[in-house]
Amino acid sequence: MTNLPRFIGELSRTLKSLPRRLFVSPFPPEGAEIGFDLGLAALEVAEENMGRGEEGANNQGRWVQMYTRGMTRPVLWCAAFMSYCFEEGYIRILCRNGKKLHAERFIMNEYQGESYPLRRSHRAKTLYRIVGEAGAFVDEPLPGDLACWHRGVKGSRKGHVGIVHHVDVQKKRFWTIEGNRGVFPAEVDVFKHVLGEPMLLGFARAPIIDLVELDGVWKKKG
């Protein structure tokens, strides 16, 4: 007869070795470890926000206020939207039972004592650096990677970010979900790009969140 806990433990270790994963065992053995892909969790959030965006005036509205965690003045919100997606994705990883988190708890970058691996930024290039330094800067994008572009003059502090939705390697194209692109009223939408386009700065891959099962609850490892 198959040892179910041992089998699931071996399955978990196999899945953990995959380059990108978002999986939880329904019957985890005590001490089992699983890696959750923060980028894919953020992508899931981005997909659910398609069609939301500016209302009333440029860079304003209830959705922009939600992405900026309560700011009421006009804000260039592409990086705020990406920050929101990574934060909400992290919440989903930690709250496997579906509990909702109050946004205010992210002010200190913590949730129930668990350290958030990134930090919020409303500057595109700053967020790109934060994600890459926490995870990795990559040349070949995968779904869930953060894409960053120069905005205006190359080398300036201005930039733009979106999250990779899917990639066509043969045609050297990739699609992203982005906020704050286009004229008012800009909405979260999917946009097509070409790998190697002149204003593309690069791609950053968010870290894997390792959880361990203790007393029937998934907790962040370390």
Buried (B, 14 or more C-beta within 10 A) or exposed (E): EEEEBEEBBEEBEEBBEEEBBBEBBEEBBEEBBBBBBBBBBBBBBBBEBEEBBBBEEBBBBEBBBBBBBEBEEEBBBBBBBBBBBBBBBBBBBBBEEEEEBEBEBBEEBEBEEBEBBBBBBBBBBBBBBBBBEBBEBBEEBBBBBBBBBBBEEEEEEBBBBBBBBEBEEEEEBBBBBBBBBEEEEBBBBBBEBEBEEEEBBBBBBBBBBEBBBEEEEBBBEE
